[in-house]
């Protein structure tokens, strides 16, 4: 690239980064705004272009100036501008990064800083809702990721090449992290309506969500005609989670390996979504305006009340160890069954394992696909595991509610989903997909 054009690009990028962060500070009505941040970024870029040593000197000067400005504000009994001062210092350093030629790093960091500054209210609200157990869960996730994972051997420890401790623990870390993200979203947004809880709960544990929804029907907190639809929301989320887990764990070897499983499960999810859409449209059509307004007011009153999270945090020590032990057992048993009985033995273990954890079965299928498992056994196993999860939710919901009406309604709504999966599975096998 022409040296003059490169210099012009560095100046332009540096100015844009300063303007980006400064614009947010301007909107927040801070004294340091667009001009100040743009100048700070340009100062970092120009000083580095002159001399890296000069860049280090000017950073020190900038930091001293920011400290003096805040001390003067405190002397005038004004609140210190710590966040703005730090943002200004970082913007100055990003100008130096641009001077080095790190355009991507500088732009990415500027976007993250701007987002953190603009999401102040949302972040404070989010953090205020976290419990001590959830904070401990985050620390536990960091411990099992940064401390335990590197210590485990990255090789098979058995003569049959089934157990790789680091691979198994990585699975525990990934699934626990995904479950915790879904759980936090459930804690944050579940209070806005039971269907948010059903969807997010289905991503974490659809069986536990079926218990929650069944209890609400039993206690009279949810209308029986809506209860089956809410469980269906959870079922669709569970199918989506199974698809994602298979794709994630088959991806490192070849993304196309998971395509047969996606072809089987996607129609089930689409049929479930279509059923939910039809039910919702029919329900709205049969409601008059007065009933809608009354229901809306009741919903607002209900949403204003705190709802307890229906699920325990998936990052407490017991949950992590339980999932790890379950996945270890499934890995050993499925590996042994595959060697002794071939694909039939593997499928049987996957289906039985789905009764305890459909997520574990999905992860195992994805890993085996990456190791060379044929598409047909994986497709059949994943369809049967998902079917077991759907029927298990029906049984759980029926037992908890102790009311035949909602249970039968849920069963009738689940059958088309199962039929769609069976048809897709049959066609895929016949066509050799």
C-alpha positions as CSV (number, residue, x, y, z in Angstrom):
1,X,0.0,0.0,0.0
2,X,1.2,3.5,-0.8
3,X,2.9,5.0,2.3
4,X,1.0,8.3,2.0
5,X,-2.3,6.4,1.7
6,X,-1.5,4.3,4.7
7,X,-0.7,7.4,6.8
8,X,-4.0,9.0,5.6
9,X,-5.9,5.8,6.5
10,X,-4.4,5.7,10.0
11,X,-5.3,9.3,10.6
12,X,-8.9,8.7,9.4
13,X,-9.4,5.5,11.4
14,X,-8.0,7.2,14.5
15,X,-10.4,10.1,14.1
16,X,-13.3,7.8,13.5
17,X,-12.6,5.8,16.7
18,X,-12.4,9.0,18.8
19,X,-15.6,10.3,17.2
20,X,-17.4,7.0,17.9
21,X,-16.6,6.9,21.6
22,X,-16.9,10.7,22.0
23,X,-20.3,10.7,20.4
24,X,-21.6,8.4,23.1
25,X,-20.1,10.6,25.8
26,X,-21.7,13.6,24.2
27,X,-25.1,11.9,24.3
28,X,-24.5,11.2,28.0
29,X,-24.0,14.9,28.5
30,X,-20.4,14.6,29.7
31,X,-17.9,17.5,29.5
32,X,-15.4,15.4,27.5
33,X,-17.2,14.8,24.2
34,X,-16.6,14.3,20.5
35,X,-13.7,16.8,20.1
36,X,-11.8,15.7,23.2
37,X,-12.0,12.0,22.3
38,X,-11.0,12.6,18.7
39,X,-8.0,14.6,19.7
40,X,-7.0,12.0,22.3
41,X,-7.1,9.3,19.6
42,X,-5.2,11.4,17.1
43,X,-2.6,12.3,19.8
44,X,-1.9,8.6,20.3
45,X,-1.6,7.9,16.6
46,X,0.6,10.9,15.8
47,X,2.9,10.3,18.8
48,X,3.5,6.7,17.8
49,X,4.2,7.6,14.2
50,X,6.8,10.1,15.4
51,X,8.4,7.6,17.9
52,X,7.2,4.7,20.0
53,X,9.1,6.3,23.0
54,X,7.2,9.5,22.5
55,X,3.9,7.6,22.5
56,X,4.7,6.1,25.9
57,X,5.6,9.5,27.3
58,X,2.4,11.1,26.0
59,X,0.3,8.3,27.6
60,X,1.9,9.1,30.9
61,X,1.1,12.8,30.5
62,X,-2.5,12.0,29.6
63,X,-2.9,9.8,32.7
64,X,-1.4,12.5,34.9
65,X,-3.8,15.1,33.4
66,X,-6.8,12.9,34.0
67,X,-5.8,12.4,37.6
68,X,-5.4,16.1,38.2
69,X,-8.7,16.9,36.5
70,X,-10.5,14.4,38.8
71,X,-8.7,15.7,41.9
72,X,-9.7,19.3,40.9
73,X,-13.3,18.1,40.5
74,X,-13.3,16.5,44.0
75,X,-11.9,19.8,45.4
76,X,-14.8,21.6,43.8
77,X,-17.1,19.0,45.4
78,X,-18.0,17.5,42.0
79,X,-18.5,13.8,41.3
80,X,-15.4,12.2,39.8
81,X,-15.6,11.2,36.1
82,X,-13.8,7.9,36.5
83,X,-15.6,6.1,33.7
84,X,-15.1,8.9,31.2
85,X,-11.5,9.3,32.2
86,X,-10.8,5.7,31.7
87,X,-12.6,5.7,28.3
88,X,-10.5,8.7,27.3
89,X,-7.2,7.0,28.3
90,X,-8.2,3.8,26.4
91,X,-9.1,5.9,23.4
92,X,-5.7,7.4,23.5
93,X,-4.1,4.0,23.6
94,X,-6.3,2.8,20.7
95,X,-4.9,5.7,18.7
96,X,-1.4,4.2,19.3
97,X,-2.7,0.8,18.2
98,X,-3.9,2.4,15.0
99,X,-0.4,3.9,14.6
100,X,1.0,0.3,14.8
101,X,-1.4,-0.8,12.1
102,X,-3.8,-2.7,14.2
103,X,-7.0,-1.5,12.6
104,X,-9.2,-4.5,13.4
105,X,-8.1,-4.6,17.1
106,X,-8.7,-0.8,17.5
107,X,-12.1,-0.8,15.9
108,X,-13.3,-3.9,17.8
109,X,-12.1,-2.4,21.1
110,X,-13.8,0.9,20.3
111,X,-17.1,-0.8,19.6
112,X,-16.9,-2.8,22.9
113,X,-16.1,0.4,24.9
114,X,-18.9,2.3,23.3
115,X,-21.3,-0.6,24.0
116,X,-20.2,-0.8,27.6
117,X,-20.7,3.0,28.0
118,X,-24.1,3.1,26.4
119,X,-25.5,0.0,28.2
120,X,-24.9,1.4,31.7
121,X,-28.5,1.1,32.8
122,X,-29.0,-2.4,31.3
123,X,-25.8,-3.7,32.8
124,X,-26.6,-2.4,36.3
125,X,-30.1,-3.9,36.0
126,X,-28.7,-7.2,34.8
127,X,-26.1,-7.4,37.6
128,X,-28.5,-6.4,40.3
129,X,-30.7,-9.5,39.5
130,X,-27.8,-11.9,39.8
131,X,-27.8,-14.0,43.0
132,X,-24.7,-15.0,45.1
133,X,-25.1,-18.6,43.8
134,X,-25.0,-17.4,40.2
135,X,-21.9,-15.3,40.8
136,X,-20.3,-18.3,42.4
137,X,-21.3,-20.2,39.3
138,X,-19.4,-17.9,37.0
139,X,-16.3,-18.3,39.2
140,X,-16.8,-22.1,39.0
141,X,-17.0,-21.9,35.2
142,X,-13.7,-20.0,35.2
143,X,-12.1,-22.5,37.5
144,X,-13.1,-25.6,35.5
145,X,-12.1,-23.8,32.3
146,X,-8.8,-22.1,33.3
147,X,-7.5,-24.5,36.0
148,X,-8.8,-28.0,35.5
149,X,-9.0,-28.2,31.7
150,X,-5.3,-27.5,31.1
151,X,-4.2,-30.1,33.7
152,X,-6.1,-33.0,32.0
153,X,-4.2,-35.2,29.5
154,X,-5.1,-34.7,25.9
155,X,-4.9,-38.4,24.9
156,X,-6.9,-41.6,25.2
157,X,-6.3,-43.3,28.6
158,X,-7.9,-46.6,27.7
159,X,-6.9,-49.3,25.2
160,X,-10.2,-49.0,23.3
161,X,-9.7,-45.3,22.5
162,X,-12.9,-44.2,24.1
163,X,-11.9,-41.9,27.0
164,X,-10.1,-38.7,26.4
165,X,-10.2,-36.7,29.7
166,X,-9.6,-33.3,28.1
167,X,-12.2,-33.9,25.4
168,X,-14.8,-35.0,27.9
169,X,-14.1,-32.0,30.2
170,X,-14.2,-29.6,27.3
171,X,-17.7,-30.9,26.6
172,X,-18.7,-30.3,30.2
173,X,-17.3,-26.7,30.0
174,X,-19.1,-25.9,26.7
175,X,-22.5,-27.3,27.7
176,X,-22.3,-25.8,31.2
177,X,-21.5,-22.4,29.7
178,X,-24.4,-22.6,27.2
179,X,-26.8,-23.7,29.9
180,X,-25.7,-20.9,32.2
181,X,-26.2,-18.3,29.4
182,X,-29.7,-19.6,28.8
183,X,-30.4,-19.7,32.6
184,X,-29.3,-16.1,33.0
185,X,-31.5,-15.0,30.1
186,X,-34.4,-16.9,31.8
187,X,-33.7,-15.1,35.1
188,X,-33.7,-11.8,33.3
189,X,-36.6,-12.1,30.9
190,X,-38.7,-14.9,32.4
191,X,-40.6,-12.4,34.5
192,X,-42.1,-10.8,31.4
193,X,-44.3,-13.8,30.7
194,X,-44.6,-17.5,31.0
195,X,-43.8,-18.2,27.4
196,X,-40.4,-16.5,27.8
197,X,-39.9,-19.0,30.6
198,X,-41.1,-21.9,28.5
199,X,-38.7,-21.1,25.6
200,X,-35.6,-20.3,27.7
201,X,-36.4,-23.1,30.1
202,X,-36.6,-25.5,27.2
203,X,-33.1,-24.5,26.1
204,X,-31.8,-25.4,29.6
205,X,-33.9,-28.4,30.6
206,X,-37.3,-29.1,28.9
207,X,-38.3,-31.8,31.5
208,X,-37.8,-29.4,34.4
209,X,-39.8,-26.8,32.5
210,X,-42.6,-29.3,31.9
211,X,-42.7,-29.8,35.7
212,X,-43.0,-26.0,36.2
213,X,-45.8,-25.5,33.7
214,X,-47.6,-28.5,35.0
215,X,-47.5,-27.1,38.6
216,X,-48.9,-23.8,37.4
217,X,-51.9,-25.6,35.8
218,X,-52.3,-27.7,39.0
219,X,-52.2,-24.5,41.2
220,X,-54.6,-22.7,38.9
221,X,-52.0,-20.1,37.9
222,X,-52.2,-20.8,34.2
223,X,-55.2,-21.5,32.0
224,X,-55.5,-25.1,30.9
225,X,-56.1,-24.2,27.2
226,X,-52.8,-22.3,27.1
227,X,-50.7,-24.8,29.2
228,X,-50.2,-27.3,26.3
229,X,-49.1,-24.5,24.0
230,X,-46.6,-23.3,26.5
231,X,-45.1,-26.8,26.9
232,X,-44.9,-26.9,23.1
233,X,-42.8,-23.7,23.1
234,X,-40.4,-25.6,25.5
235,X,-40.4,-28.6,23.1
236,X,-39.5,-26.5,20.1
237,X,-36.7,-24.9,22.1
238,X,-35.4,-28.3,23.1
239,X,-35.3,-29.5,19.5
240,X,-33.4,-26.3,18.5
241,X,-30.9,-27.0,21.4
242,X,-30.4,-30.6,20.2
243,X,-29.7,-29.3,16.6
244,X,-27.2,-26.7,17.9
245,X,-25.3,-29.2,20.1
246,X,-24.9,-31.7,17.3
247,X,-23.7,-29.0,14.9
248,X,-21.3,-27.5,17.4
249,X,-19.6,-30.8,18.3
250,X,-19.5,-32.1,14.7
251,X,-18.2,-28.7,13.4
252,X,-14.5,-29.1,14.1
253,X,-14.2,-32.1,11.8
254,X,-16.6,-31.1,9.1
255,X,-19.9,-29.0,9.3
256,X,-21.5,-31.1,6.6
257,X,-21.4,-34.2,8.9
258,X,-24.3,-32.8,11.0
259,X,-26.5,-32.1,7.9
260,X,-28.5,-35.4,8.0
261,X,-29.4,-34.7,11.7
262,X,-30.4,-31.1,10.9
263,X,-32.6,-32.4,8.0
264,X,-34.4,-34.7,10.4
265,X,-34.9,-32.3,13.4
266,X,-35.5,-29.1,11.5
267,X,-38.9,-30.3,10.1
268,X,-39.9,-31.3,13.6
269,X,-39.1,-27.8,14.9
270,X,-40.9,-26.1,11.9
271,X,-44.0,-28.2,12.4
272,X,-44.0,-27.3,16.1
273,X,-43.6,-23.7,15.3
274,X,-46.4,-23.8,12.8
275,X,-48.7,-25.5,15.3
276,X,-47.9,-22.7,17.8
277,X,-48.6,-20.1,15.2
278,X,-51.9,-21.5,14.2
279,X,-53.1,-21.9,17.8
280,X,-52.0,-18.3,18.6
281,X,-53.9,-16.9,15.6
282,X,-57.0,-18.9,16.3
283,X,-57.0,-17.8,19.9
284,X,-56.7,-14.2,19.0
285,X,-59.5,-14.5,16.4
286,X,-61.9,-15.9,19.0
287,X,-61.2,-13.2,21.6
288,X,-63.1,-10.0,21.6
289,X,-61.5,-6.7,22.4
290,X,-62.8,-6.6,26.0
291,X,-61.3,-9.9,26.8
292,X,-58.0,-8.9,25.2
293,X,-57.8,-5.8,27.3
294,X,-58.7,-7.7,30.5
295,X,-56.1,-10.3,29.7
296,X,-53.5,-7.7,29.0
297,X,-54.2,-6.0,32.3
298,X,-54.0,-9.3,34.2
299,X,-50.7,-10.1,32.4
300,X,-49.3,-6.7,33.4
301,X,-50.2,-7.2,37.0
302,X,-48.8,-10.7,36.9
303,X,-45.6,-9.6,35.2
304,X,-45.0,-7.0,37.8
305,X,-44.8,-9.7,40.5
306,X,-41.4,-11.4,40.9
307,X,-41.3,-14.9,39.5
308,X,-38.8,-17.4,40.9
309,X,-36.5,-19.0,38.4
310,X,-38.0,-22.4,37.6
311,X,-34.6,-24.0,37.3
312,X,-31.6,-24.3,39.6
313,X,-28.4,-22.7,38.3
314,X,-26.7,-25.2,36.0
315,X,-23.3,-24.0,37.3
316,X,-23.5,-25.1,40.9
317,X,-21.0,-27.8,41.7
318,X,-23.6,-30.6,41.9
319,X,-25.0,-29.8,38.4
320,X,-21.6,-29.6,36.8
321,X,-20.4,-32.9,38.4
322,X,-23.7,-34.6,37.6
323,X,-23.6,-33.7,34.0
324,X,-19.9,-34.7,33.8
325,X,-20.6,-38.0,35.4
326,X,-23.6,-38.7,33.2
327,X,-21.7,-37.8,30.0
328,X,-18.7,-39.9,31.1
329,X,-21.0,-42.9,31.7
330,X,-22.7,-42.4,28.3
331,X,-19.3,-42.1,26.6
332,X,-18.1,-45.4,28.2
333,X,-21.3,-47.3,27.7
334,X,-21.9,-46.1,24.1
335,X,-18.3,-46.8,23.2
336,X,-18.5,-50.3,24.6
337,X,-21.9,-50.9,23.0
338,X,-20.7,-49.7,19.6
339,X,-17.8,-52.1,19.8
340,X,-19.8,-55.1,20.9
341,X,-23.1,-54.5,19.1
342,X,-22.2,-52.0,16.4
343,X,-24.5,-49.1,15.5
344,X,-27.6,-50.8,17.1
345,X,-25.9,-50.8,20.5
346,X,-24.9,-47.1,20.1
347,X,-28.4,-46.0,19.1
348,X,-29.9,-47.9,22.1
349,X,-27.5,-46.1,24.5
350,X,-28.3,-42.7,23.0
351,X,-32.1,-43.3,23.3
352,X,-31.9,-44.5,26.9
353,X,-29.5,-41.7,27.7
354,X,-32.0,-39.1,26.4
355,X,-34.4,-40.1,29.3
356,X,-31.8,-38.6,31.7
357,X,-30.4,-35.9,29.5
358,X,-31.2,-35.2,25.8
359,X,-28.3,-32.6,25.8
360,X,-25.8,-35.4,26.6
361,X,-27.1,-37.6,23.9
362,X,-27.0,-34.7,21.4
363,X,-23.4,-33.9,22.3
364,X,-22.4,-37.6,22.0
365,X,-23.9,-37.9,18.6
366,X,-22.1,-34.8,17.4
367,X,-18.8,-36.1,18.7
368,X,-19.3,-39.5,17.1
369,X,-20.1,-37.9,13.8
370,X,-16.8,-36.0,14.0
371,X,-15.1,-39.4,14.7
372,X,-16.5,-41.1,11.6
373,X,-19.9,-42.5,12.7
374,X,-22.1,-43.2,9.7
375,X,-24.9,-40.8,9.0
376,X,-27.7,-43.3,9.2
377,X,-27.2,-44.5,12.8
378,X,-26.6,-40.9,13.9
379,X,-29.8,-39.7,12.2
380,X,-32.0,-42.5,13.7
381,X,-30.4,-42.1,17.1
382,X,-31.0,-38.4,17.2
383,X,-34.6,-38.7,16.0
384,X,-35.4,-41.4,18.6
385,X,-33.6,-39.4,21.4
386,X,-35.7,-36.3,20.5
387,X,-38.8,-38.3,20.3
388,X,-38.1,-39.7,23.7
389,X,-37.7,-36.2,25.0
390,X,-41.0,-35.1,23.6
391,X,-42.9,-38.0,25.0
392,X,-41.2,-37.7,28.3
393,X,-42.4,-34.1,28.6
394,X,-45.9,-35.3,27.8
395,X,-45.8,-37.9,30.6
396,X,-44.3,-35.5,33.1
397,X,-46.8,-32.8,32.3
398,X,-49.7,-35.3,32.6
399,X,-48.4,-36.7,36.0
400,X,-47.9,-33.3,37.5
401,X,-51.2,-31.7,36.5
402,X,-53.2,-34.9,37.2
403,X,-55.7,-33.5,34.7
404,X,-56.4,-35.6,31.6
405,X,-57.6,-32.6,29.5
406,X,-54.3,-30.6,29.2
407,X,-52.3,-33.8,29.0
408,X,-54.3,-35.2,26.1
409,X,-54.2,-31.8,24.4
410,X,-50.4,-31.8,24.6
411,X,-50.2,-35.3,23.3
412,X,-52.3,-34.5,20.3
413,X,-50.2,-31.4,19.6
414,X,-47.0,-33.5,19.9
415,X,-48.0,-36.2,17.5
416,X,-47.7,-34.1,14.3
417,X,-44.2,-33.2,15.4
418,X,-43.2,-36.8,15.9
419,X,-44.9,-37.7,12.6
420,X,-42.9,-35.0,10.8
421,X,-39.7,-36.4,12.2
422,X,-40.6,-39.9,11.2
423,X,-41.4,-38.9,7.7
424,X,-38.2,-36.9,7.3
425,X,-36.1,-39.7,8.8
426,X,-37.7,-42.3,6.5
427,X,-37.1,-40.1,3.4
428,X,-33.6,-39.3,4.4
429,X,-32.8,-43.1,4.8
430,X,-34.5,-43.9,1.5
431,X,-32.7,-41.2,-0.4
432,X,-29.4,-42.0,1.2
433,X,-28.8,-38.5,2.6
